[in-house]
Amino acid sequence: MNLKRVFWDYDEFQDENKLLKFLKENKHNESVYLWIMSRFLEYGRVVDTLKIFSLEEIEKNIDKLKISGRSKKKWKRILELLK
């Protein structure tokens, strides 16, 4: 998984185990959870994003995310094709 693309500015999240632990610990903190999801949808590879987040999670939250219009359009198309 290429986490440097997603977290170039957060060294601690470039380690997959640390990221997964942090995500698990903050699953119920919506703002943190959505921030991490936003980073993946904006900067991550699709294959890496889908290792962390399910299509259902992305679909449920996509309109809440602070991502570019280009990324939102791309992910809505991905959701449409993979459903």
Phi and psi in degrees as a GROMACS rama.xvg file:
@    title "Ramachandran Plot"
@    xaxis  label "Phi"
@    yaxis  label "Psi"
@TYPE xy
-95.9743  89.7181  ASN-2
-85.647  -15.0093  LEU-3
-65.0749  -29.8922  LYS-4
-66.049  -35.1508  ARG-5
-88.2531  -40.5709  VAL-6
-123.518  52.6041  PHE-7
-60.468  -25.0104  TRP-8
-104.492  4.27911  ASP-9
-131.873  90.9052  TYR-10
-56.3373  -37.4446  ASP-11
-64.9402  -24.6981  GLU-12
-91.6235  -0.115155  PHE-13
-81.1117  -7.4674  GLN-14
-97.1551  118.847  ASP-15
-57.9645  -43.1786  GLU-16
-63.9143  -41.7854  ASN-17
-65.5356  -40.7136  LYS-18
-63.6447  -47.2733  LEU-19
-62.9056  -38.8146  LEU-20
-63.7251  -47.1971  LYS-21
-61.3393  -42.5193  PHE-22
-63.7322  -42.2726  LEU-23
-63.496  -42.5123  LYS-24
-67.428  -25.3296  GLU-25
-113.399  18.4564  ASN-26
-55.6946  -33.8167  LYS-27
-94.2522  -0.0122867  HIS-28
-94.7267  92.7011  ASN-29
-55.8918  -41.7542  GLU-30
-64.6374  -40.5061  SER-31
-68.4101  -46.638  VAL-32
-59.3909  -45.1462  TYR-33
-70.0124  -31.508  LEU-34
-63.669  -45.4866  TRP-35
-65.3534  -42.188  ILE-36
-61.0586  -42.5786  MET-37
-59.1647  -43.1544  SER-38
-60.7519  -43.4417  ARG-39
-65.4781  -45.1105  PHE-40
-67.7746  -31.6141  LEU-41
-81.8143  -42.6566  GLU-42
-118.379  -16.6878  TYR-43
-86.2341  164.056  GLY-44
-76.4776  149.913  ARG-45
-58.0369  -45.8904  VAL-46
-60.4767  -38.4431  VAL-47
-71.4051  -41.6116  ASP-48
-60.1321  -41.5723  THR-49
-75.7457  -11.1142  LEU-50
-76.6083  -26.5999  LYS-51
-98.2775  -43.0014  ILE-52
-120.684  138.726  PHE-53
-78.7884  160.542  SER-54
-58.5174  -37.6545  LEU-55
-63.9114  -41.6662  GLU-56
-63.4967  -43.3427  GLU-57
-64.8176  -46.8026  ILE-58
-60.9695  -41.367  GLU-59
-64.0665  -33.5456  LYS-60
-109.875  -4.36394  ASN-61
-57.9885  -35.7596  ILE-62
-77.5602  -11.0646  ASP-63
-90.4455  -15.4117  LYS-64
-80.2521  144.49  LEU-65
-92.6351  84.2177  LYS-66
-131.381  162.862  ILE-67
-66.3115  158.073  SER-68
-60.0205  -36.2845  GLY-69
-62.1284  -46.5891  ARG-70
-66.8711  -40.2562  SER-71
-62.1812  -43.4709  LYS-72
-63.1939  -44.1142  LYS-73
-59.5598  -47.2136  LYS-74
-71.437  -33.3105  TRP-75
-65.0841  -36.5531  LYS-76
-67.9141  -42.1062  ARG-77
-60.4452  -44.7442  ILE-78
-60.3065  -42.7101  LEU-79
-63.0634  -40.7863  GLU-80
-75.3512  -33.8575  LEU-81
-92.4263  -6.75937  LEU-82
